[in-house]
Amino acid sequence: MRLLRIHTPDGLRDAVLAEDGRVLPLPGTSEPFDPDRWRERAAAPEDAMDLETVRLAAPLDPGKIVCVGLNYADHAAEGGQEAPAEPILFMKAPDTVVGARDDVIIPRGGEKTDWEVELGVVIGRTAAYLTDEAEALEHVAGYVLVNDVSERHFQLERGGQWDKGKNAATFCPLGPWILTADEVPDPQKIRLGLDVNGEVLQDSSTAEMIFGVAHLVHYISQFMTLYPGDVISTGTPAGVGAGQKPPRYLRAGDVLRVWADGLGEQHNRLVAAT
């Protein structure tokens, strides 16, 4: 099942994407993330709408976004860094989230705004101190496309932790939908990529992750409690702007196309902060 949310004159609405590509709004206004409740309400959808004409919202409002750094060896190498022995974790604020077709704003003082296509893992059951990786995937509700937009000047050249380069408004396009876990036999077999102005710059597979989804869910649960609606953004492969030769960064007017098998596409235009 593909779970999404749309903006309507009556407010935010939950919906599902039908097999024929139509959007089926669910009764009532949007509810807190609960995949079981979403399935129940999907039994009585309202009149179908065209995916190309609806205004997409992010498919959920995450409680927290836990990001994983340098989780593809080729991405670590393009930055001149060694592959980590353990997952590198940092946080992205929930208020960075925007929809799959919303503008991305280059922040004031931003000089090196960059892109990162990532697989997002949506938690469906509370996970704390999981005993092993075997049970980790039982706590996953589904998967979602993430662009971990990053301002490298803030992240790498202004001191301190990475967070200051990861948390500008609009720096986390999410969606267009959540693909439920029952439709993903193996999260380590998802192709994903990113284009800038039609030029392919990232094209890889989650098979190339250093730490797979099951390992990450188990590992993160040792340090913090994961709740339904939390998102783990699992890292990006090679091809980011900082890794280009010479480095290449986003400018106002650029258009990003971000995609992954089964997870749809994002189309975001870059605009300058006012």
C-alpha positions as CSV (number, residue, x, y, z in Angstrom):
1,M,0.0,0.0,0.0
2,R,1.2,3.5,-0.8
3,L,0.2,6.0,1.9
4,L,0.3,9.8,1.2
5,R,-1.2,13.1,2.3
6,I,-2.6,15.9,0.2
7,H,-3.6,19.5,0.7
8,T,-7.2,20.3,0.1
9,P,-9.5,23.4,0.6
10,D,-10.7,21.6,3.8
11,G,-7.2,21.0,5.1
12,L,-4.7,18.2,5.1
13,R,-6.1,14.8,4.1
14,D,-4.7,11.3,4.3
15,A,-4.9,9.2,1.1
16,V,-3.8,6.1,-0.6
17,L,-2.4,5.6,-4.1
18,A,-4.5,3.2,-6.2
19,E,-2.9,0.6,-8.5
20,D,-4.0,2.7,-11.5
21,G,-2.2,5.7,-10.1
22,R,-5.2,7.7,-8.8
23,V,-5.2,9.3,-5.4
24,L,-8.0,8.0,-3.1
25,P,-8.6,10.5,-0.2
26,L,-9.7,8.9,3.1
27,P,-12.6,10.1,5.2
28,G,-12.0,13.0,7.6
29,T,-9.0,15.1,8.1
30,S,-5.4,13.8,8.5
31,E,-4.8,11.8,11.7
32,P,-1.6,11.1,13.6
33,F,0.5,8.4,11.9
34,D,-0.9,4.9,12.5
35,P,-0.4,2.4,9.6
36,D,-3.1,0.1,10.9
37,R,-5.7,2.9,11.2
38,W,-4.7,4.0,7.7
39,R,-5.5,0.5,6.4
40,E,-8.9,0.5,8.1
41,R,-9.9,3.9,6.7
42,A,-8.7,2.8,3.2
43,A,-11.6,0.4,3.0
44,A,-13.9,3.4,2.4
45,P,-12.1,6.0,0.2
46,E,-13.7,9.0,-1.3
47,D,-13.8,10.1,-5.0
48,A,-10.5,9.6,-6.8
49,M,-8.2,12.5,-7.7
50,D,-5.4,12.9,-10.2
51,L,-1.9,12.5,-8.8
52,E,-0.5,15.1,-11.2
53,T,-2.9,17.8,-10.1
54,V,-3.1,17.3,-6.3
55,R,-0.8,19.3,-4.1
56,L,1.2,16.7,-2.2
57,A,2.2,17.1,1.4
58,A,4.8,15.1,3.2
59,P,3.3,11.7,3.9
60,L,3.8,12.1,7.6
61,D,5.1,14.5,10.3
62,P,8.0,12.6,11.9
63,G,8.5,12.7,15.6
64,K,12.2,12.7,15.0
65,I,14.5,12.1,12.0
66,V,17.6,10.1,12.8
67,C,20.2,10.4,10.0
68,V,23.1,8.1,9.2
69,G,26.4,9.6,7.9
70,L,28.8,8.0,5.5
71,N,26.8,4.8,5.1
72,Y,28.0,4.1,1.6
73,A,31.7,3.4,1.1
74,D,31.9,5.3,-2.2
75,H,30.4,8.4,-0.6
76,A,32.9,8.3,2.2
77,A,35.7,7.9,-0.3
78,E,34.6,10.8,-2.5
79,G,34.9,13.0,0.6
80,G,38.3,11.6,1.4
81,Q,37.1,9.7,4.5
82,E,37.4,6.2,5.8
83,A,34.3,4.0,6.0
84,P,33.1,4.1,9.7
85,A,33.4,1.2,12.0
86,E,30.0,2.0,13.6
87,P,27.1,4.1,12.2
88,I,27.5,7.8,12.4
89,L,24.3,9.4,13.7
90,F,23.0,12.9,13.7
91,M,19.5,14.5,13.9
92,K,17.4,16.5,11.5
93,A,14.6,18.6,12.9
94,P,11.0,17.6,12.0
95,D,10.3,21.2,10.8
96,T,12.8,20.7,7.9
97,V,10.2,18.4,6.3
98,V,8.4,19.5,3.1
99,G,6.5,17.7,0.4
100,A,7.8,16.0,-2.8
101,R,7.0,19.0,-5.0
102,D,7.7,21.9,-2.7
103,D,10.5,24.5,-3.2
104,V,13.8,24.0,-1.4
105,I,15.1,27.3,0.1
106,I,18.8,28.1,-0.1
107,P,19.4,29.7,3.4
108,R,20.9,33.2,3.9
109,G,24.6,32.9,3.9
110,G,24.5,29.5,2.2
111,E,27.3,29.0,-0.3
112,K,27.4,25.3,-0.8
113,T,23.9,23.8,-0.8
114,D,24.1,20.1,-1.7
115,W,21.9,17.1,-2.3
116,E,21.7,13.6,-0.9
117,V,19.2,11.0,-2.1
118,E,18.4,8.5,0.7
119,L,16.1,5.7,1.7
120,G,14.0,6.6,4.7
121,V,12.8,4.0,7.1
122,V,9.4,4.7,8.8
123,I,9.0,3.2,12.2
124,G,5.7,1.5,12.9
125,R,6.2,0.0,16.4
126,T,8.1,1.3,19.4
127,A,11.6,0.0,19.4
128,A,13.9,0.2,22.5
129,Y,16.9,-2.0,23.2
130,L,16.1,-4.5,20.5
131,T,17.8,-7.8,21.3
132,D,19.0,-8.6,17.7
133,E,18.7,-7.6,14.1
134,A,16.2,-10.4,13.4
135,E,13.4,-8.6,15.1
136,A,14.3,-5.1,13.8
137,L,12.3,-5.2,10.6
138,E,9.2,-6.1,12.5
139,H,9.3,-2.6,13.8
140,V,9.3,-1.0,10.3
141,A,6.0,0.3,8.9
142,G,7.4,1.2,5.5
143,Y,9.9,3.1,3.4
144,V,9.9,6.7,2.1
145,L,12.1,8.7,-0.2
146,V,14.3,11.4,1.5
147,N,16.5,14.1,0.2
148,D,18.9,15.1,3.0
149,V,19.6,18.6,1.7
150,S,22.8,20.0,3.3
151,E,24.6,23.3,3.4
152,R,28.3,22.2,3.3
153,H,29.6,25.7,4.3
154,F,27.6,25.5,7.5
155,Q,28.2,21.8,8.1
156,L,32.0,21.6,7.4
157,E,33.4,25.1,7.6
158,R,31.7,26.8,10.5
159,G,32.8,24.5,13.3
160,G,30.9,22.3,15.7
161,Q,28.6,19.4,14.7
162,W,27.0,18.6,11.3
163,D,23.6,19.7,12.5
164,K,24.0,23.4,11.7
165,G,24.3,22.4,8.0
166,K,21.4,20.0,8.0
167,N,18.5,21.9,9.6
168,A,17.6,24.9,7.5
169,A,13.9,25.2,6.6
170,T,12.8,22.9,3.7
171,F,16.0,20.8,4.0
172,C,14.1,17.5,4.1
173,P,11.8,16.8,1.1
174,L,9.9,13.7,2.1
175,G,7.7,11.4,0.0
176,P,5.7,11.4,-2.2
177,W,4.4,8.4,-0.3
178,I,5.2,5.7,2.2
179,L,5.5,2.2,0.7
180,T,4.4,-0.2,3.3
181,A,6.9,-2.8,4.4
182,D,4.8,-5.8,3.2
183,E,5.5,-4.6,-0.4
184,V,9.3,-4.4,0.1
185,P,10.7,-8.0,0.3
186,D,14.3,-6.8,0.7
187,P,15.1,-3.1,1.6
188,Q,18.7,-3.8,0.5
189,K,17.6,-4.2,-3.1
190,I,16.2,-0.7,-3.9
191,R,17.7,1.4,-6.7
192,L,17.8,5.1,-6.0
193,G,19.1,8.2,-7.7
194,L,19.1,12.0,-8.3
195,D,19.3,14.4,-11.2
196,V,20.0,18.1,-11.2
197,N,18.5,20.0,-14.2
198,G,18.2,16.6,-16.0
199,E,21.8,15.5,-15.4
200,V,22.2,12.2,-13.6
201,L,24.5,12.7,-10.6
202,Q,23.5,9.8,-8.3
203,D,22.4,6.3,-9.4
204,S,23.0,3.5,-6.9
205,S,21.4,0.8,-4.9
206,T,20.7,0.2,-1.2
207,A,22.7,-3.0,-1.7
208,E,25.8,-0.7,-1.4
209,M,25.0,0.4,2.2
210,I,27.7,-0.4,4.8
211,F,25.1,-0.9,7.5
212,G,21.8,-2.3,6.3
213,V,18.3,-1.3,7.5
214,A,18.0,-4.1,10.0
215,H,21.3,-3.3,11.6
216,L,20.5,0.4,11.8
217,V,17.1,-0.1,13.5
218,H,18.7,-2.5,16.0
219,Y,21.7,-0.2,16.5
220,I,19.8,3.0,17.0
221,S,17.4,1.4,19.4
222,Q,20.4,0.9,21.8
223,F,20.8,4.7,22.1
224,M,17.3,6.1,21.8
225,T,13.7,4.9,21.7
226,L,12.2,4.8,18.2
227,Y,8.4,5.6,18.1
228,P,5.8,5.1,15.4
229,G,6.2,7.8,12.9
230,D,10.0,8.4,13.5
231,V,12.1,8.2,10.3
232,I,15.6,6.9,9.9
233,S,17.4,8.4,6.9
234,T,19.9,5.8,6.0
235,G,22.7,7.7,4.2
236,T,23.5,8.6,0.6
237,P,25.7,7.0,-2.1
238,A,28.4,8.8,-4.1
239,G,27.6,11.7,-6.4
240,V,26.9,14.6,-4.1
241,G,27.9,18.1,-5.2
242,A,30.8,18.2,-2.8
243,G,32.2,15.0,-4.5
244,Q,32.1,16.4,-8.0
245,K,35.3,17.5,-9.7
246,P,35.2,20.4,-9.4
247,P,32.6,20.6,-6.6
248,R,29.2,21.7,-7.8
249,Y,26.5,23.2,-5.6
250,L,22.9,24.2,-6.0
251,R,21.7,27.6,-7.2
252,A,18.4,29.3,-7.3
253,G,16.4,28.0,-10.3
254,D,18.0,24.6,-10.3
255,V,15.5,21.7,-10.3
256,L,16.1,18.4,-8.4
257,R,14.5,15.1,-9.5
258,V,15.0,12.5,-6.7
259,W,13.7,8.9,-7.2
260,A,13.8,5.4,-5.9
261,D,12.2,2.1,-7.1
262,G,8.6,1.9,-5.7
263,L,8.9,5.1,-3.8
264,G,8.1,7.6,-6.5
265,E,9.8,10.8,-7.5
266,Q,10.4,14.2,-6.0
267,H,10.6,17.4,-8.1
268,N,11.9,20.4,-6.1
269,R,12.9,23.8,-7.4
270,L,15.6,25.8,-5.6
271,V,14.8,29.3,-4.5
272,A,16.9,31.9,-2.5
273,A,15.8,32.9,1.0
274,T,14.2,36.3,1.2
